[in-house]
Amino acid sequence: MEDYGDWIWDESEYNFFMSLNDVDKLEYVFDFFNFSEEDYEIEFFEFEPETNKEIVDGSVDITITDTHLIISCVDDSIIDRTITMLKLNGAILIPQDKIQGSRVYKFIGTTLPISLN
């Protein structure tokens, strides 16, 4: 056991520290002297499921032909997210018709996916 004043290590902690590279050693020592165990407390939140919310069927039906894409779902926001995902993945779509629960898009082609990074 190494004794450096208030800083007392057991053998396994000392061996771990000595295995680190110089930058990691500096970060380890900085954290040791500047943070206490109270700084790392994790707060737990109670999760209460929302029972009064109406459950919506999230299934999406997609029909693809050589010229069109037809997407059907009960929830319009799911259709919007699905179309956005298709466009981000490179699909070039032109909206043509909007029927309750379904949308029809003309499929133009594909391009390279859009990177958000």
Contact map, one row per residue, 1 for C-alpha under 8 A:
111000011110000000000000000000000000000000000000000000000000000000000000000000000000000000000000000000000000000000000
111100011110010000000000000000000000000000000000000000000000000000000000000000000000000000000000000000000000000000000
111111111000000000000000000000000000000000000000000000000000000000000000000000000000000000000000000000000000000000000
011111110000000000000000000000000000000000000000000000000000000000000000000000000000000000000000000000000000000000000
001111110000000000000000000000000000000000000000000000000000000000000000000000000000000000000000000000000000000000000
001111110000000000000000000000000000000000000000000000000000000000000000000000000000000000000000000000000000000000000
001111111000000000000000000000000000000000000000000000000000000000000000000000000000000000000000000000000000000000000
111111111100000000000000000000000000000000000000000000000000000000000000000000000000000000000000000000000000000000000
111000111110110000000000000000000000000000000000000000000000000000000000000000000000000000000000000000000000000000000
110000011111110000000000000000000000000000000000000000000000000000000000000000000000000000000000000000000000000000000
110000001111111000000000000000000000000000000000000000000000000000000000000000000000000000000000000000000000000000000
000000000111111100000000000000000000000000000000000000000000000000000000000000000000000000000000000000000000000000000
000000001111111110000000000000000000000000000000000000000000000000000000000000000000000000000000000000000000000000000
010000001111111111000000000000000000000000000000000000000000000000000000000000000000000000000000000000000000000000000
000000000011111111100000000000000000000000000000000000000000000000000000000000000000000000000000000000000000000000000
000000000001111111110000000000000000000000000000000000000000000000000000000000000000000000000000000000000000000000000
000000000000111111110000100000000000000000000000000000000000000000000000000000000000000000000000000000000000000000000
000000000000011111111000100000000000000000000000000000000000000000000000000000000000000000000000000000000000000000000
000000000000001111111000000000000000000000000000000000000000000000000000000000000000000000000000000000000000000000000
000000000000000111111101100000000000000000000000000000000000000000000000000000000000000000000000000000000000000000000
000000000000000001111111100000000000000000000000000000000000000000000000000000000000000000000000000000000000000000000
000000000000000000011111110000000000000000000000000000000000000000000000000000000000000000000000000000000000000000000
000000000000000000001111111000000000000000000000000000000000000000000000000000000000000000000000000000000000000000000
000000000000000000011111111100000000000000000000000000000000000000000000000000000000000000000000000000000000000000000
000000000000000011011111111110000000000000000000000000000000000000000000000000000000000000000000000000000000000000000
000000000000000000000111111111000000000000000000000000000000000000000000000000000000000000000000000000000000000000000
000000000000000000000011111111100000000000000000000000000000000000000000000000000000000000000000000000000000000000000
000000000000000000000001111111110000000000000000000000000000000000000000000000000000000000000000000000000000000000000
000000000000000000000000111111111000000000000000000000000000000000000000000000000000000000000000000000000000000000000
000000000000000000000000011111111100000000000000000000000000000000000000000000000000000000000000000000000000000000000
000000000000000000000000001111111110000000000000000000000000000000000000000000000000000000000000000000000000000000000
000000000000000000000000000111111111000000000000000000000000000000000000000000000000000000000000000000000000000000000
000000000000000000000000000011111111000000000000000000000000000000000000000000000000000000000000000000000000000000000
000000000000000000000000000001111111000000000000000000000000000000000000000000000000000000000000000000000000000000000
000000000000000000000000000000111111101000000000000000000000000000000000000000000000000000000000000000000000000000000
000000000000000000000000000000011111111100000000000000000000000000000000000000000000000000000000000000000000000000000
000000000000000000000000000000000011111110000000000000000000000000000000000000000000000000000000000000000000000000000
000000000000000000000000000000000001111110000000000000000000000000000000000000000000000000000000000000000000000000000
000000000000000000000000000000000011111110000000000000000000000000000000000000000000000000000000000000000000000000000
000000000000000000000000000000000001111111000000000000000000000000000000000000000000000000000000000000000000000000000
000000000000000000000000000000000000111111100000000000000000000000000000000000000000000000000000000000000000000000000
000000000000000000000000000000000000000111110000000000000000000000000000000000000000000000000000000000000000000000000
000000000000000000000000000000000000000011111000000000000000000000000000000000000000000000000000000000000000000000000
000000000000000000000000000000000000000001111100000000000000000000000000000000000000000000000000000000000000000000000
000000000000000000000000000000000000000000111110000000000000000000000000000000000000000000000000000000000000000000000
000000000000000000000000000000000000000000011111000000000000000000000000000000000000000000000000000000000000000000000
000000000000000000000000000000000000000000001111100000000000000000000000000000000000000000000000000000000000000000000
000000000000000000000000000000000000000000000111110000000000000000000000000000000000000000000000000000000000000000000
000000000000000000000000000000000000000000000011111000000000000000000000000000000000000000000000000000000000000000000
000000000000000000000000000000000000000000000001111110000000000000000000000000000000000000000000000000000000000000000
000000000000000000000000000000000000000000000000111110000000000000000000000000000000000000000000000000000000000000000
000000000000000000000000000000000000000000000000011111000000000000000000000000000000000000000000000000000000000000000
000000000000000000000000000000000000000000000000011111100000000000000000000000000000000000000000000000000000000000000
000000000000000000000000000000000000000000000000000111110000000000000000000000000000000000000000000000000000000000000
000000000000000000000000000000000000000000000000000011111000000000000000000000000000000000000000000000000000000000000
000000000000000000000000000000000000000000000000000001111100000000000000011000000000000000000000000000000000000000000
000000000000000000000000000000000000000000000000000000111110000000000000011000000000000000000000000000000000000000000
000000000000000000000000000000000000000000000000000000011111000000000000111001000000000000000000000000000000000000000
000000000000000000000000000000000000000000000000000000001111100000000000110000000000000000000000000000000000000000000
000000000000000000000000000000000000000000000000000000000111110000000011100001100000000000000000000000000000000000000
000000000000000000000000000000000000000000000000000000000011111000000011100000000000000000000000000000000000000000000
000000000000000000000000000000000000000000000000000000000001111100001111000000000000000000000000000000000000000000000
000000000000000000000000000000000000000000000000000000000000111110001110000000000000000000000000000000000000000000000
000000000000000000000000000000000000000000000000000000000000011111111100000000000000000000000000000000000000000000000
000000000000000000000000000000000000000000000000000000000000001111111000000000000000000000000000000000000000000000000
000000000000000000000000000000000000000000000000000000000000000111110000000000000000000000000000000000000010000000000
000000000000000000000000000000000000000000000000000000000000000111111000000000000000000000000000000000000111000000000
000000000000000000000000000000000000000000000000000000000000000111111100000000000000000000000000000000011110000000000
000000000000000000000000000000000000000000000000000000000000011110111110000000000000000000000000000000011110000000000
000000000000000000000000000000000000000000000000000000000000011100011111000000000000000000000000000001111000000000000
000000000000000000000000000000000000000000000000000000000001111000001111100000100000000000000000000001110000000000000
000000000000000000000000000000000000000000000000000000000001110000000111110000100000000000000000000011100000000000000
000000000000000000000000000000000000000000000000000000000111100000000011111101100000000000000000000011000000000000000
000000000000000000000000000000000000000000000000000000011110000000000001111100000000000000000000000010000000000000000
000000000000000000000000000000000000000000000000000000011100000000000000111111100000000000000000000010000000000000000
000000000000000000000000000000000000000000000000000000000000000000000000111111110000000000000000000010000000000000000
000000000000000000000000000000000000000000000000000000000000000000000000001111111000000000000000000000000000000000000
000000000000000000000000000000000000000000000000000000000101000000000000101111111100000000000000000000000000000000000
000000000000000000000000000000000000000000000000000000000001000000000011101111111110000000000000000000000000000000000
000000000000000000000000000000000000000000000000000000000000000000000000000111111111000000000000000000000000000000000
000000000000000000000000000000000000000000000000000000000000000000000000000011111111100000000000000000000000000000000
000000000000000000000000000000000000000000000000000000000000000000000000000001111111110000000000000000000000000000000
000000000000000000000000000000000000000000000000000000000000000000000000000000111111111000000000000000000000000000000
000000000000000000000000000000000000000000000000000000000000000000000000000000011111111100000000000000000000000000000
000000000000000000000000000000000000000000000000000000000000000000000000000000001111111110000000000000000000000000000
000000000000000000000000000000000000000000000000000000000000000000000000000000000111111111100000000000000000000000000
000000000000000000000000000000000000000000000000000000000000000000000000000000000011111111111000000000000000000011000
000000000000000000000000000000000000000000000000000000000000000000000000000000000001111111100000000000000000000011100
000000000000000000000000000000000000000000000000000000000000000000000000000000000000111111100000000000000000000111000
000000000000000000000000000000000000000000000000000000000000000000000000000000000000011111110000000000000000011111000
000000000000000000000000000000000000000000000000000000000000000000000000000000000000011111111000000000000011111000000
000000000000000000000000000000000000000000000000000000000000000000000000000000000000001001111100000000000011111000000
000000000000000000000000000000000000000000000000000000000000000000000000000000000000001000111110000000001111100000000
000000000000000000000000000000000000000000000000000000000000000000000000000000000000000000011111000000001111000000000
000000000000000000000000000000000000000000000000000000000000000000000000000000000000000000001111100000111100000000000
000000000000000000000000000000000000000000000000000000000000000000000000000000000000000000000111110000111100000000000
000000000000000000000000000000000000000000000000000000000000000000000000000000000000000000000011111000111000000000000
000000000000000000000000000000000000000000000000000000000000000000000000000000000000000000000001111101110000000000000
000000000000000000000000000000000000000000000000000000000000000000000000000000000000000000000000111111100000000000000
000000000000000000000000000000000000000000000000000000000000000000000000000000000000000000000000011111100000000000000
000000000000000000000000000000000000000000000000000000000000000000000001111100000000000000000000001111100000000000000
000000000000000000000000000000000000000000000000000000000000000000000111100000000000000000000000011111110000000000000
000000000000000000000000000000000000000000000000000000000000000000000111000000000000000000000011111111111000000000000
000000000000000000000000000000000000000000000000000000000000000000011110000000000000000000000011110001111100000000000
000000000000000000000000000000000000000000000000000000000000000000011100000000000000000000001111100000111110000000000
000000000000000000000000000000000000000000000000000000000000000000111000000000000000000000001111000000011111000000000
000000000000000000000000000000000000000000000000000000000000000001111000000000000000000000111100000000001111100000000
000000000000000000000000000000000000000000000000000000000000000000100000000000000000000000111100000000000111110000000
000000000000000000000000000000000000000000000000000000000000000000000000000000000000000000111000000000000011111000000
000000000000000000000000000000000000000000000000000000000000000000000000000000000000000001110000000000000001111100000
000000000000000000000000000000000000000000000000000000000000000000000000000000000000000001110000000000000000111110000
000000000000000000000000000000000000000000000000000000000000000000000000000000000000000011000000000000000000011111000
000000000000000000000000000000000000000000000000000000000000000000000000000000000000001111000000000000000000001111100
000000000000000000000000000000000000000000000000000000000000000000000000000000000000001111000000000000000000000111110
000000000000000000000000000000000000000000000000000000000000000000000000000000000000000100000000000000000000000011111
000000000000000000000000000000000000000000000000000000000000000000000000000000000000000000000000000000000000000001111
000000000000000000000000000000000000000000000000000000000000000000000000000000000000000000000000000000000000000000111
